[in-house]
């Protein structure tokens, strides 16, 4: 069982992602399109480009915290496709290992 888990959530206006320790609920890294720097620079806060930016930020911030491996557990009947797949693929492309 792996202890660091990626959680991704969407609203109609924003994308939120975080990496947290499952047992202690300590948050390792957070990225959201609602942050001031992204909100003012991205043309759309929920499109595929925003998903790539969130994935890259999560990977960079996780590496700064010396985290190089994590897992993602889909909810019941959840498919890894679309925007979720873009975020997870971008995290992997930035040298984070999924176990």
Residue pairs with C-beta under 8 A, 6 or more apart in sequence:
2 22
2 69
2 70
2 71
2 99
3 21
3 22
3 23
4 19
4 20
4 21
4 22
4 28
4 67
4 69
4 70
4 71
5 19
5 20
5 21
5 22
5 70
5 71
5 72
5 73
6 17
6 18
6 19
6 58
6 70
6 71
6 72
6 88
6 91
7 17
7 18
7 19
7 20
8 15
8 16
8 17
8 72
8 84
8 87
9 15
9 16
9 17
10 16
10 46
10 83
12 46
13 34
13 45
13 46
14 32
14 33
14 34
14 45
14 46
15 32
15 33
15 45
15 46
15 50
15 51
15 54
15 83
15 87
16 30
16 31
16 32
16 33
16 34
17 30
17 31
17 32
17 54
17 55
17 58
17 87
18 27
18 28
18 29
18 30
18 31
18 58
19 27
19 28
19 29
19 30
19 58
19 61
19 62
19 67
19 70
20 26
20 27
20 28
21 28
28 61
28 62
28 65
28 67
29 57
29 58
29 61
29 62
29 64
29 65
29 67
30 61
31 53
31 54
31 57
31 58
31 61
32 38
32 54
33 39
33 42
33 45
33 46
33 50
33 53
33 54
34 45
38 45
38 50
38 53
39 45
42 49
42 50
42 53
43 49
44 50
46 83
48 83
48 86
51 83
51 86
51 87
51 90
52 86
52 87
52 90
54 87
54 90
55 86
55 87
55 88
55 89
55 90
55 91
55 93
55 94
56 90
56 94
58 87
58 91
59 90
59 91
59 93
59 94
59 95
59 96
60 94
62 68
62 70
62 91
62 96
63 94
63 95
63 96
67 96
68 95
68 96
68 97
69 96
69 97
69 98
69 99
70 91
70 96
70 97
70 98
70 99
71 98
71 99
72 80
72 88
72 98
74 80
78 84
80 88
88 98
91 98
92 98
